[in-house]
Amino acid sequence: MENHSHADTNADDKSTKIVRLFGLIGGALIALIIYYALDAQMPHIVEEIPKLSSLNYKAMPVVAGVAVLMGIWWMTEAIDLPATALLPLVLFSVFSVDQFSSVSSSYASPIIFLFMGGFILALSMQKWNLHTRIALSIILLVGTSPRRLILGFMIATGFLSMWVSNTATAVMMFPVGMSVLQLVAKLVGKENASNAFYQKEEITKAHGGIMGNIVHKGKDIAQVIQEKTTIYRTNFSICLMLGIAYSASIGSLGTLIGTPPNALLAGYMKTAFNIEIDFAQWMVFGTPLAFIMLILSWLLLTYVIFPLKIKEIPGGKEVVRLELNKLGRLSQAEISVGIIFILASLGWIFLDTILKSWGIKIDKIDSVIAMGVSALLFILPANNQGDRLIDWGVAKKLPWDVLLLFGGGLALSAQFSKTGLSLWIGHLVSGFSHLPILFIIVIVTLMVIFLTEITSNTATAAAFLPVIGGVAMGMGYENHQSLLLTIPVALSATCAFMLPVATPPNAIAYGSGYVKITDMIKAGLWLNLVGVVLISSFSYFLVSLIFN
């Protein structure tokens, strides 16, 4: 385990404060410069782009300034991310960009209710430990030889992260993985496994709920792991820890509710282009991408980057069975939540198609299903003692910060369209329209993947989607064609594998002590490049087929 001195911690805190102070003051100054520079050029801009005359173009400088301010504050975390997301409510109203009622409607977008319903379903699975049973069953099914055990953990983690937050999935999977590592070490005589576990309840108590702050929570959990675990590093332990961390991010690409950038994309496309991306469409596109990336990650980790030399793990299957046996028999609550989970998944995938074939059209059906499922969970009994499948004591642990980030991002995106700012950005880059679209896709993917290593994935997506949407319009890719560039932004924002600060799962893996930062950079660089190739390829070859 790596030891970090008190002086190092103080230095890190000091540098963080400097960055935040620079972001706070510098962001405001740069925003003012952008505002005045653009305001002076508005007559010339309107003359060049006649379409602007039919839009609220006079407010464009304000929107540009606010966008720069929010972008810098998000990237530097000058203030809490959700607080930055509230700025449009104030600034767009005060500077007469739009009415408060209009701006605030973005914070109640149907896509936010879809995500809220997904969170409530995930919390109910966590309440009754159904997610743990699913994960352990998948691991047993795949096998417990070294490579298969790692694959089992990765598939289980990836599947759960399609429905449960990346952080919550990682928090649940890491103790199981670490118990395997400690048992193996004990059996081969390397160390005592008496402290193989750290208690999930302690983390939940210390950090205000499993689905807490999406940016910093992983770092705190990492410290808890370090305090409670002694470690012995091997290629197997490195692969297992990184495999869990990476698959928590990769699996979330598979559904609209898997990770905030996916839902932000759906909200932005509806706001800016009036294009609906439904749950089934996204799964047809995202699930194969996630599966292929997960398998490639497993192959790279276990065969290329940290090749495994051991052929068999003594007691590997036993420790997984032991964990499964601890859960006892399937409870009534688990069965009920499991049935609702299956019905919700099938509804999101098939219900709209079935109803349309009967001539029935329900507006925003994915969000309706999410809220319907949430209501069922509050209504149906969990047992004979009068408990419900979920209650508000559990549901209030919803990541409200993420929902506010959605609202702020969508409010900003809406004004990009209403004021013509997207049109102007598109006009600026129209000279690049002769470049091959595949080249532009690769550049966008590269830029976002490496930027999101040091910034929040949700904030990155919220800041870049309207900008790249404008670039797409300027290059002549309008309506559904704009997805060629906006989808890579959303997907890339989640694919951060190189640094502990990039995602909470990465931070937990690093904090476990089994993974050095050099290990993560070495493996993460490979996976970032795999992400660039896969995201660019899927976007270029499949977007038009699936979404048009």
N, C-alpha and C positions, 0 to 999 in steps of 0.2 A: 504494500500500500504506500502511496506517495504521501509524504507529510508536507503540509503547507504551513510555513511559519506565520506567526502573528504579524510580523512586519510585512510579509507578502500580502496578507489579507488587507492590512491597512493601506498598502500601496494600491491594491486593486480598487478598494473603496474610494480612495482619493482620485484615481484616474477616472472612475465611473462618474463621480460628482463633477469633475471638470468637463467631461463629455456632455453631461446633462445640462450643465450651466451654459456651455457653448451652444448647445441645441436650443435652449430656452431663449437666450438673447439673440444669438445668430440667426435662428429661424425667423424670429419676428423682424429683424432688420432685412434679411433677404426677401421676406414676403413683401415688405414695404417697397423695396427696390423693384421687385417684379411688378407690383401694382402700378407704381408711377411710370415705369418704363412702358408697360403695355397700354396704360391709359393715354399716354402721349401719342402712341402709334395707332390708336383706334380708327381715326378717320381714314388713314391709309389702308388699314386692314379691311375695313368695310368696303372700300372701293375695290380692293382686290378680290374679295369674296362676297358677291352680291347676295348670296343666300342668307347671310347674317342679318340683313335688314328685316327679315321676317321673324327673327328671334330676339331674345332679351340681351342683345349684344353689349349694351351699355354696362351690364353687370359683369361682363367677362373679366375685366382686370381684378375685381374683388374675388371672384371664384378662383382665378389663377393664384392670387396671393394667399388665399385660404388653403388651397391645395398644397402649395409649397410649405406653408407653415405647418399643416398637419403632417405632411410627409416627413419633414425634418424632425418634428416632435415625436412622431412614431419611431423613426429610425434611431434616434438618440435616446428615446424614453425620457425626454425632458420632464414630462409629467406622466402620470399613469396613463396607459394606453386608452382605457375607456373614457377617461376625462377628456383626452384629445378628441375622441369620437363625438363628444357632445358639442364641440365648437360650431358646427354648422347651424345648430338650433339657435345659437346666439348671433353669430356673425352674419349669417344670411338674412336674418330678420332685421338686425340693427342697420345694416347697410342696404336695405331694401332690395335685396336680390330676389327674395321670394317671401310669401307669407308664412308665418310660423306654422299654421295648420298644414300647409303643403309640405314644408320641410319635415315636420314631425311624422308625416305619414310614412316616410322611409323607415322609421324606427318600428313600424308595425307592418312591415312587408310580409306577404305570405311566406316567403322563403325563411323568414325568422321563425314563424310558427312551425314550419316543417322541421327546422333544426331543434326548436324547443321540444317538440313531440319526440324527436329522436333521443334527446337528452333524457327525457322522463322515462322512456322505455329502457334506456341504458341503466339509469339509476335503479329501476325496479329489478333488473337482472342482477345488479351488484348487491342490492339489499338482501336477496335470497340466495346469493352465491351461485346462481345459475351459470354465470360466465366462467367461474372457476371449474365447474363440472364439465362444461363444454370443452374448455381448453385441455384439461387433463385427459378427457376421453379421446380427443384428437391426437394427443401425444402418444397414448398407448396404441392407438390404431396405426399410426405411421411406423412405430417401432422404436427400440431403445438402443440400437447400436450407436456409436458416437455420431456418425453423420446423420443417421435417421432421427436420433434424438434431437439434434439441432434443427433438422427440417421440421420435425413435429412441433417443436416450440415456435418456430417461425410461422408455420401454417396456422397454428392455433392463435398466435398473437395477431397475425395479419387478418384472420377472419373476424376476430373480436373487434379489431380497430376499424372495421368497416361500419360498425354499429355503435361502438363505445368510444369515448375520447381516447386519443393516443396515450395521454398521461395516465388515465385510469387503467387502461389495458396494461401498460408497462408496470405500474405499481402492483398489479395483481400477479403478473407473470414473473417478475424478477425474484420474489421470495422463493417460488417453486424452483426456478433455475438455480438459484444459489444453494438451495437445500441439496439439489443433485450434486453440485460441485463439492460441497462440504462432505457429503457422504462418500463420494468417490475418493476424496483426499484422505478420509479416515480409513477407508478400506485398503488403500495402498500405503498407509502408514505415514503420510506426509504431515497430517495435522489433526488435532482433535476437533470433532464436529459438534461440540456441545453448544456452540453459539451459532448454529447454522441458520437460524431464523431471526428475522426481525418482525415485529408485529405490525400488521397493517393498521390495527386500531390506533397504535401510537402515532403513526403518520397522519391518520385521519384527524386525530385529536389535535395534533400540533399544527396542522395546516388548514383547518377549517373545511374539511371535506375533500374527498378524492378528486373531485372535478373543480379544483380551485384555480388559482391564477395560472393561466396557460403559459406565461413567459418565465416566471421565476420559480415555480413550484418544484420543478425537477431538480434544481440546484439544492433546495432545502432537503428534499428526500435523499439526495445523494449524500448529504452530511449525516443523515440518520443511519444510512447503510454503513458508512465508514466507521461510525461510532460503535457499531454492533457486530462487525464481522472481521475475522482474520482470514487472510486469503493466501492461496498458492497459485501462481500464474502458470498456465500451460496454454498451448494453442487451442485446446478444447475449451478451456474456460473463456478465453478471449472470443472465440467464435460464438459461443453460447450467449455471452453478454451482448456482443455487438449484434448478433442475429435477432435477439429479442428487441433491442432498441430500433434497429433498422426496419424490421417487419411491422413495428407499431406505426411507423410513418408510411411505409409502402402500402400496407393493407387499407389505410384510410383513403387511398386514391379510388377505391372501388365503388363507393357510393356517394351520393350528394351530401349525406349527413356524416360521412366519415371524417371530414376535416373542414374547417371553416372556409378556406379558399374555394372549395368546390361550390359551396352554397353561395358565396359571394359572387362567383362567376354567373350562376343562374340568376341571381337578383340583378346583376349589372346588365346581362343580356336582355332581360325583360324591360328594364328601365331605359336603356340606350337604344335598343334595336327592336323592342317588342317581340322578342323571340323567347319562346318557352322551352326550357330544357327540363324534361320530366325525368322521374326517378329511373324508369326502365331504360330510357335512352342512355342515360349516363352509365348505368350498370353494363350495358352492352359494350360501351366504349372503355370504361374504367376498370372493370373487373379483370378482363384478359390482360390489360396493361399491368395491373398490380400483381397478378399471378406470375406473369413472365418475369417481371422485375424481381419478385421474391425468389423465384427459382434460380435466376442468374446470380443474385446476391449470395444465396446458399452455396452455389457451385464455386463462386469466386472466394468466399470466405474459407471454405473447408478443403478446397483442392489447390488453390493458387496462392492466396495471400497468407493464410495461416494453415498450411496442410496438416491434416490429422494423421498421426502415426499409430495411435492405439486402435485396435480392431474391435475391442469389446469393453463395455463399462460394467464392472462388477456391481451388481445391485441396482442398476439403472432402472429396470422395470419395477423393482420392488418399491423404490422410493416414490415413483409415480402412483403405483397402486395404493401405497400407504396414504398419500395425500388424498386420493380419491375416496378411500375408505373413511377418512376422517369426516367427509361430508355426509356420511350416512346414506339412508335410502332417499330416493326422490320424494320431496315433500309436495303437498297439495299446491303450495304457492309456486314452487319451481315449475310444476306441470302447467299451471294456469299461465304463468308468465311466458313459458316456452310456447304454448299454443298461440298466445297473443302475438309473440314475436314472429312466429311463422306466418300467421294471418296478415300481420302488417307488411312483412316482406313480400308475400305473394300479392297483396293489394297494391303496393307500390309498383310492382313489376307488371301485373296483368289487368288490374281492375279497370283502368281507363280504356284499354283496348276492348275488353268485354262489353263495357257499358256503351261505347261508341257503336259497336256492332248491333246493339239493340236500339240505337237511335237516342241514347241518353248522354247528355253532356253535363258534367259537373265541373264548374270552374275551380281551378286550383285544387284538383283532387288529391294531389300528394299531401298538401297541407291539411286538407280535410281529414284524410286518413290519419295523419299524425295526431291531430287534435282528438279525433274519435278514439284512437288507441289510448291516448292519455286519459280521457274520461273513463274508459273501461277500467283502467288500472286503479283509478280512485274509487270506482264503484264496486268491483268484484271482491268477494272475501278471500283472504289468504288462508284462513283456517277456521276452526270451529270456535275460536276465542274472540271473534269479532274484529280481528285485524284485517286491514285492506292490503291489496297488493302493493300499493304505495300510498303514503300520506304526505301532508305538506311538510312535516318535519324532515323528510328525506328530499322531497321535490325542491325545497328552497335552496338546496345545494347546487341547483342549476348554475352553470357558468354565466352569470348575468353579464360579466365583462365581455364575453365573446358576443353576446347578443347586441350589446351596445356598439361594439366594433362593427358588426354588420350594419347597424343603423347608420352610423357615421359614414361608413364607406359608401353605402347606397345613396345617402343624402348628397354626398360630394359628387358621385357619378351622375345623379339626376341633373345637377346644375351644369356639369360638363356638356350635357346634351341641350338643355334649355337655353343656355347662353351662347352656344356655338363654339365653346372652347375646344371641343373635340374636332370640329370642322377646321379650326385654325391650326391646331397641331397637325392634322392631316395635310393641310395645305403646306406646312413647313417641310414635311417629309415627302411630298409628292414627287420630288426629284429622284427618290429611291425606287420608284415604281418599276424601273427597268431591271432591278435586281431580281434574281430567282427567289420565289417565295420560300423555298426550302432553306436558302441561306439566311433569310430574315428570321425564320422560325428558329433555326439553330442559334442565332445571335441572341434572340429574346430569351430562349431557354437557358443558355449559358449565363446571361446577365442575371436573371432572377435566381437561378440555382445557387450561384456563388454569393449573391447579395443576401439571400435568406439565411446564410450561415451565421450572420451577425445581427439579423433583425427578426422580428416576429413574423411568422408566415402570414398571419391574418392581416397585419398592418401592411406588409409588402404587397399582398394581393390587392388590398383596398386602395393603395396609392397608385399601383401600376396599371390596374385594369382599365380605368378611363383613359389613361395616357396611351396605352397600346391600342385601345379601341380607336382612338383618334388616328393613330399611325395606320391602322388597317383601313380606315376610311380614306385617308390621304393616298394610299396606294391602290385605291379602287376596289378594296375588298369590303363590300358593304353587306348588310343583313347577315345571312348564315355564313357567308364567306369570312366574315370577321372572326369567326370561331377559330380559323386557322392560326390566328395570333393570340387570341384571348385565352383559349384553352391551355396553351403552353405556359402562360403566366400563372394560372391557377395551379396546375400540376407541379410546376417547378418550385413554387413557393413552399410546398410541403416536403420536397426532396432535399433535405439538408443533412448530410451524413458525416461531415469532416470535423466538426467542433462540438465540445460539450455544451456550449451556450446556444447551439443552434436549435435544439428541441429539448423538452423535458426528458423524453426517453434516453437521448444521448447523455444528458447530464447524470441520469441515474446509473447508466452503464459505467460512465467514468468514475462516479462516486463510489461504485462498488469496490473499487480497488483492483479489480481483475484486468482493467483496461488502462493502459497508459495513453496519454494524449498523442504520442507518436503512433500508437497502434490505430487510434481512431482516424488520424489524418491519413495514414497509409491506406486503410480500407476505405475511408470516406471518399478519397479522391477517385478511386476506382469506381465506386458506386455513383458518385456525381456524374462521371463520364458516361456510365451506363444509363443513368437517368436522362442525360442530354440526348443520347442516341435513341432510346426508346420513346421518349416524349416527342421528339422531333419526327420520328418515323410514324408513330401512331397519328400525330396531328396531320402530317402531310398526306398520308395514304387513306386514313379512315374517317376523318372528320366529315368530309363531304358525303361519304356513303351513309353514315349513321345519322347525322344531324340535319341533312337537307331533305 
